[in-house]
Amino acid sequence: MRTVRRLTAGLLAAAAALAVAGTAAGTASADTPSPSATTGKGGAGAEAAPTEAGTSFRTATPFRPGQKATAGASSGDYLYWVLPVDAQQRVTVKANLTLPESAARHGASTWQLDVYDGLRRRQACTYGMQSRAAAKEAASVELSCTLRTVRAGAEPWANDPLPGSYYVRLTVVDLPEEDLGLPVRAAVEADVQEEGGAFAVDGALATPLVAGTVTGSLREPEDGWSGGWWSDRWLWTAVGGVLGALAGIFGYSLTRGTGRPSRVPPGA
């Protein structure tokens, strides 16, 4: 029994250590900003955020999560940016438009934010204000779109978001014809949240869906594509194995008895 108790205590300690390690790792990754989070903020060695936008998928301007990309444009222009998003990440794209002076405008306008993956498939927003009308007197309009968590792999027929390039398109979809060509100022940024092993899958793409026309300028994520093979799912699988072993030992200790021979009745 002492041996069983010692083994049980050791396994309990190992399970507790694994659980604490997993919690600490998750907390560290959530609380510690990645290098890309400070990009464009003016820190030492920070990249400058782009100050222009492309006019098509082929000329989309690259930017990173954590940067605020800006551009001057005219009402009616299509503005394009592109950023890298990896597996197990959920991205929220936000856009802010500074509109022309109300005295120069002839009515309300409606603006729309769309996000496309590397195959140029339009991705649905799980929540956020993707399209919004601005009154004639409005000075600005804000839009946002939160995508589904990016998967490492998917069936060919599925429309699941996959790792690679994600295109952001911003444009006006309704306004008085007299207001076409009026100057506007756009700002776009993307926040990325790591979702962890709960969204990990066994399959994975051989290469990310990065368009060839922007490969040279669109840099990969700070940790590389797919973030390596590690996932916190491995940690919790190990914890589950330890707990299963504990349950087996505990059940064995209950059923084996004390190990002493039963007393023989007198005269037997």
Rosetta blueprint (number, residue, H / E / L):
1 M L
2 R H
3 T H
4 V H
5 R H
6 R H
7 L H
8 T H
9 A H
10 G H
11 L H
12 L H
13 A H
14 A H
15 A H
16 A H
17 A H
18 L H
19 A H
20 V H
21 A H
22 G H
23 T H
24 A H
25 A H
26 G H
27 T H
28 A H
29 S H
30 A H
31 D H
32 T L
33 P L
34 S L
35 P H
36 S H
37 A H
38 T H
39 T L
40 G L
41 K L
42 G L
43 G L
44 A L
45 G L
46 A L
47 E L
48 A L
49 A L
50 P L
51 T L
52 E L
53 A L
54 G E
55 T L
56 S L
57 F L
58 R L
59 T L
60 A L
61 T E
62 P E
63 F L
64 R L
65 P L
66 G L
67 Q L
68 K E
69 A E
70 T E
71 A E
72 G E
73 A E
74 S E
75 S L
76 G L
77 D L
78 Y L
79 L E
80 Y E
81 W E
82 V E
83 L E
84 P E
85 V E
86 D L
87 A L
88 Q L
89 Q E
90 R E
91 V E
92 T E
93 V E
94 K E
95 A E
96 N E
97 L E
98 T E
99 L L
100 P L
101 E L
102 S H
103 A H
104 A H
105 R L
106 H L
107 G L
108 A L
109 S E
110 T E
111 W E
112 Q E
113 L E
114 D E
115 V E
116 Y E
117 D L
118 G L
119 L L
120 R L
121 R L
122 R E
123 Q L
124 A L
125 C L
126 T L
127 Y E
128 G L
129 M L
130 Q L
131 S E
132 R E
133 A E
134 A E
135 A L
136 K L
137 E L
138 A L
139 A L
140 S E
141 V E
142 E E
143 L E
144 S E
145 C E
146 T E
147 L L
148 R L
149 T L
150 V L
151 R L
152 A L
153 G L
154 A L
155 E L
156 P L
157 W L
158 A L
159 N L
160 D L
161 P L
162 L L
163 P L
164 G E
165 S E
166 Y E
167 Y E
168 V E
169 R E
170 L E
171 T E
172 V E
173 V E
174 D E
175 L L
176 P L
177 E H
178 E H
179 D H
180 L L
181 G L
182 L L
183 P E
184 V E
185 R E
186 A E
187 A E
188 V E
189 E E
190 A E
191 D E
192 V E
193 Q E
194 E E
195 E L
196 G H
197 G H
198 A H
199 F H
200 A L
201 V L
202 D L
203 G L
204 A L
205 L L
206 A L
207 T L
208 P L
209 L E
210 V L
211 A L
212 G L
213 T L
214 V L
215 T L
216 G L
217 S L
218 L L
219 R L
220 E L
221 P L
222 E L
223 D L
224 G L
225 W H
226 S H
227 G H
228 G L
229 W L
230 W L
231 S L
232 D H
233 R H
234 W H
235 L H
236 W H
237 T H
238 A H
239 V H
240 G H
241 G H
242 V H
243 L H
244 G H
245 A H
246 L H
247 A H
248 G H
249 I H
250 F H
251 G H
252 Y H
253 S H
254 L H
255 T H
256 R L
257 G L
258 T L
259 G L
260 R L
261 P L
262 S L
263 R L
264 V L
265 P L
266 P L
267 G L
268 A L
